[in-house]
Amino acid sequence: MIGTIRDCAMHFAIFKPFAKAQARILLTRPVHREGQKTRTWLLNPDEIEQLAERLQSES
């Protein structure tokens, strides 16, 4: 699926736990992570969870 980060995070919020554990988001631009020397193209489940929680608190 191609969509915005917001769409992906909102879909993630309705996933069941086993699906959340396997979820990843492929980014169009790499992002820097603290503690890593290189940038990454993926958001992991814990990062998606934080984003989904933040989006829910904003609405």
N, C-alpha and C positions, 0 to 999 in steps of 0.2 A: 504494500500500500504506500502510496506517495501522499504525504500530507504535511501539515504544519506541526511543529513541536506541540502546540496546544492540543490539536486533534489527537496526536499520539498519546499524550499524557492523559487525556480524558478517557480514551479507550482503555488505557492501562488500568485506570481506576476501577473499571468494571470487570477486569479479568479475575479468574479464580486463582488461588495461590500457586498451583502448579504451572499455570500459564505465566504468571508474573515472574516466577523464577527463571523462565526461559526467554523472557522478553529482552530485546535489544533495539535501540534506535540507531540507524546509520545516518550520520550527519553529512551535509553537503560541504562543510568546512571543518577541518580539524580544530580541536580546542585543547588548550593547555590544562594540565592537571597538576596540582601541588604534589610534590614528591616524585614526579616523573620527569625524566629528561626529554622525552618526546611527546608530541601532541597525539591525540587519539581521534578516531573517526566514529567511535561508538559511545553511546550512553548505556550504562549497565542498569540492571533492575533497581538497585538502591538509589541511583541518581534519578531515574524516572519516577520512583516513588516520592522522592523529595519534591520534584517538580509538580507532580499531580497534587500533592498536599498543599503546596503553595498556591496553585491555581484555584483549588477549591476554597481556600481561605479568602482569596481575593474576590470571589463571586458571592 
